[in-house]
Amino acid sequence: MKNGLRIEEVAWQDPDAAALRAQQRAEIAVRYGTPDSEPGPAPSAADIAVFVVARTDDGTAVGCGGLRELGSGIGELKRMYVAPAHRGAGAAPRILTALEEWARERGWTRLRLETGLAQPDAVRFYTRSGYRRIPNFGSYEGLPTSLCFERELSPVPGGRWDSDRGVPVFEMRKQ
């Protein structure tokens, strides 16, 4: 599947995106023993900056993920999910890379996420992907089952990001 996988930006309401999010919520409900385990505000079309779906060559939607803008160059990963039958074949890293590139292109400097104690596979994936544990942030503060992570995005290729001005800076070298 890895070679035949494409990542597409889709609308929040896209039927395949909605189906994958429903599968993700159903899996989370089983893991946590409750259908309402969303510790923070649920993502929606109104607050998700981008949403992507991973598809195989035949068009089958196998995974998804999105970004919510938190402000000050920080985004939050939301609804990262790969259908169980397609896990381990490279979809999750491809989705994550696409979202990180999208964020970087817009000058975002960090991505955060919340996962939980009942998701050790997610903790392993994000740790291997360069995310480090941070104190719980926002609506996740004080929640003992929440685990929050963050990754600084590498600077703009060929330059650096000026967070005070919100622009990339490219240094000219004298010859």
FENPEVEN-V967818 format. One record per residue. N is the residue number from 0. PSI is psi in whole degrees, 0 to 359 (none if undefined). OMEGA is omega in whole degrees, -180 to 180 (999 if undefined). Layout:
N	PSI	OMEGA
N	PSI	OMEGA
//
This chain:
0	327	-172
1	313	-178
2	330	-177
3	29	-177
4	134	174
5	146	180
6	125	-178
7	134	171
8	130	-178
9	164	174
10	152	178
11	322	-176
12	357	179
13	131	-177
14	319	179
15	321	177
16	315	-180
17	320	179
18	317	178
19	319	177
20	321	178
21	319	177
22	318	180
23	314	-179
24	323	178
25	318	178
26	318	179
27	320	179
28	320	178
29	315	-178
30	322	-176
31	355	176
32	21	179
33	141	179
34	348	-178
35	76	-178
36	12	-180
37	109	-176
38	340	-179
39	190	178
40	131	-180
41	140	178
42	154	-180
43	173	177
44	331	-177
45	335	-175
46	6	176
47	121	-177
48	325	179
49	146	175
50	136	-179
51	154	175
52	136	174
53	132	-179
54	145	173
55	174	-180
56	327	-179
57	6	176
58	0	180
59	127	177
60	121	-175
61	349	-179
62	167	-178
63	171	175
64	159	-179
65	174	179
66	137	173
67	131	178
68	129	178
69	347	-178
70	164	179
71	35	178
72	18	-178
73	137	176
74	162	179
75	128	175
76	133	179
77	143	172
78	37	172
79	128	-177
80	141	171
81	131	179
82	138	-175
83	321	-178
84	346	-176
85	6	180
86	148	178
87	3	-178
88	9	175
89	1	-178
90	314	-176
91	312	178
92	325	179
93	319	178
94	312	-179
95	316	179
96	317	179
97	318	180
98	320	178
99	319	179
100	319	178
101	313	-180
102	314	-179
103	318	-180
104	336	180
105	8	176
106	9	176
107	140	-175
108	344	-180
109	147	171
110	139	177
111	164	176
112	160	173
113	134	171
114	193	-175
115	173	-178
116	330	-179
117	13	-179
118	59	-179
119	332	177
120	321	177
121	318	179
122	314	178
123	313	-178
124	310	-177
125	322	178
126	315	178
127	335	-179
128	7	175
129	8	178
130	143	180
131	151	-180
132	134	177
133	164	174
134	146	179
135	139	-175
136	160	174
137	227	-177
138	354	179
139	350	-180
140	134	176
141	3	180
142	113	-174
143	339	-180
144	354	180
145	142	175
146	124	-179
147	147	-177
148	161	180
149	151	173
150	132	171
151	134	178
152	141	-179
153	154	-178
154	166	176
155	131	180
156	130	179
157	5	-179
158	198	177
159	163	-179
160	126	176
161	99	-175
162	336	178
163	319	-178
164	345	180
165	38	-179
166	155	173
167	149	179
168	127	178
169	124	-178
170	134	176
171	130	178
172	138	175
173	141	-179
174	none	999
//
